[in-house]
């Protein structure tokens, strides 16, 4: 069994780390490069950087941020936001990112997943999915959760896997920032459907939530933002708790 991963997520806007609730009411959470270094020192297994307004504002993800982060840390990191073509991904991977994350662009043009997987290998491709429950069904949302689609989340995730996604980063918009726990019902369902790793995102509020998502859903990784940024959960303490619960993690 693969060791579970703890992944801090840094949502970046205008060069700063921000965090909100249900994708809105953004507040400053610090310098992303400095935070990245701190997390690497604390024992984070990986990092994810999402330029959350890149698609909405139609700008490219900041290559300079990737270069700065790559110089500072020695753990893998994923970059996402505004990646629409092979050239975008190529420059980010060559600048030091270990993986790229695609979201809205892939939904609009699913062939991108095939193209990226063929060009770089599946292991470099993370398909991020922002989902919201509407009248009992889960639907994919685009542009940082601003635009609802008629595509059901489970159908899209299966298609993404078939096209060559190496991992699924699944964020529950209903749980995001609420600190009420991960969406275990959805995560368990999705994880049982796919054969590729699933990263749980949205809702972490305390260490028990990480225990729950690993024990109940058996996801490969759990991601959080504000609880790490503001020191509400310290990664070394979280890892000790997970070890005590017999959950295999990376040291």
N, C-alpha and C positions, 0 to 999 in steps of 0.2 A: 504493500500500500504506500502510495506517495505521501510524503509529509505535507500537512496543511500549511498554507501560506497566509501570512498577515500582511496586508497591503494598505498603507496610507494612500489616500487619493488627494491630490492637490488640484482643485479647480482654479484655473488661472484666468484673470481678466485684467487687461491693461498692465501685464507684468507683475501683478500681485495675486497672492492666494486669497480666494474669497470662499465664503460658505453661506448658504441660505437654508430655508425650510421649504420643502415641496418645490424646489427649484426657483424660489423667489426670495425677496428681502435679503439681498446679498450683503455680507459684512466682511470687512478686511480681516485676514487671518495671518498675514505676515509675508515675508519674502520667500518665494518658492525655492530658490537655491539654498538659502540658509536652512529652511525646513527640511529639504532633501538631505542635507549633510547631517542634521540632527537625527533624522530617522535612520539613516544608514548606521550611525553610531549606536543607536538604541537597539538595533537588531531586527529592523523591518526586513522582510524577505524580498520585497519588490516595492516599487513605487509606480503610481499612475499619475500622469499629468494630463489634464483635459483643458484645453483652451476653449472655455465654454461659450464664448461669443464668436468664435472664428467662423462657424458656418452661418450664423445669424447675420453677422456683419460682412460676410463674404471677404474675409481676409485669411491669409495663410497663417498657420501656426508659426510661432516665432522660433526660427532656427537657432538664434543666439541663445535662447533659453536652454535648448537641448545641449548645445556645446558647453554652456556654463555648468549645467548639472552633471554632464559626463565627466568634466574635469574634477568634480567634487566628490563623487560617490563611486563605490565599487560593487553596488548591487544592481540587478537588472531594473530597467524602467521602461514604461510604455508611454508613448505620447499620442494624443488624439486631438482632433479639432480642425476642421477645414481641410482635411486630406481628401482630395477629389480625384487624383490621378497618380499614375506611376511615378512621375517626376517628384511629386510632393513627398511620397513615401521614401523614395530613393535618397533624397537629400537629408531627410530626418534620420534615417538609419545610418547613413554615412557620417552624420554629425555626432553620432554617439548613442542614439536611442536603440534599445534592444528589440522592441516590438512597436508596431503602430496599431492604433485603434481607429476603426471607422464605424460610423453610426448613420447619420442622415444620408450621406452620399451613397452608402451601400443600399439603403432602402430605395432611393430614387433610381439607382442603377445597380442592380444586384450583380451584374457581370463584373463589377469592380472586385468583388471577393475572388472570383475565379482568376482574374488578371493578377491581383496582388499575390495570391497563393502560388500561381505559376511562376511569377517573377522572383519572389523572395523566399518561398517555402511557407507551408501552413503554420509552422511554429512561430512565425513572426507576425501573424495576423490575428488580432483580437477584434471581434465584432461586438460593439457595445449596443445594448438594447435598453431604451428607456420605455418603461411600460406603466400603464395606468389601468385600473379596473373600472370599467364602465358598465353598469347594469349586469354585473356578474361575469363579464368577459374581459380578458386582458388585451389591450390594444397598444400597438407601437406608437410612440410619439417622436416627433422630429424637432430639430433646431433647439436643443436644450429643453425639450418638453413643451415648446410653445405651440407646436402644430400636431393635432391628432390625425391619425390615419385610420383607415378601415381594415388594416391588416392585423389579424390576431397574432399576439406575441408568440404563442407556441408554434404556429405555422411558419412564422418568419425565422425563428431560431432553427427549426429543422432544415429550412432551405439554406440558411447560412452555413450550417454544418456540411450539408451536401456539396455546397459550392467551394468549400475549402477553408472555412474559418478554423483557426487553431484553438481558440478559446472563446467563450461567451462571457461578457461582462454584463450582468443583468441587474439593472437598477429599478427598484420599485419606487415610482414617483409618489405613491400613496404613503410610503414609509419614510421617504427621504427627509432627513433632518429632524424627524419627530422623536428620535431616541427611544422609540417604543419597541424596538426589535426588528429583525429582518422579516421579510415576507416568506416565512417557512413553507406555507402551503404551496405557493407558486414555485419556489426554489426546489422543493422536493419533487414536484411534478416535472419540472424542466430537467433536473439532473437525472431523473430516471429515463428520460426520453433520449438523451444525447450520449455520445461516447467520448466527447471532448471535455476538457476541464470547464467548470462553471465557477465564475467569481461572483459571490453574493455582494450586493451593494444596496444601501438604503435602509436606515433605521437603527444602526448600532447606537446603543446608549450606555451600555455597561458590559463588563466582561462576560456575564452570564449569557448575553445575546450571542457572543462568539461561540461559547460552549454549545448553546442550543442549535445554532446553524450548522455546526460541524457534526454534532451527534444526531440531529433529527433529519438533516438534508444530505449529509455526506458530501457537501460541495468541496471543491478543491482549494478554494481560497475565500477569504472574507475581507472586504474592503470597507474602510470608513474614513471620515474626514475630520469633522469638528471635534469629536471626542479625543482624537490624537492631537489636533492643532492646539487645543486649549488645555491640554494636559489632564483631561478628565480620565483618560485611560493611558497608562504608561506601558509601552510595549514589553519591557522586561517583566513587569508584574503580570501582564496578560499571558505571556508565554508560560510563566510559572503555574498559573491557574489551569491552563490547558493541559500542561504536563500532569498536574495532579489529577485531572479528570481522564487520564490515560488517552489523551488525544495526541497522536504523533505529529510533532511539529519540528521545524528546522531549528537548530540551536543558535 
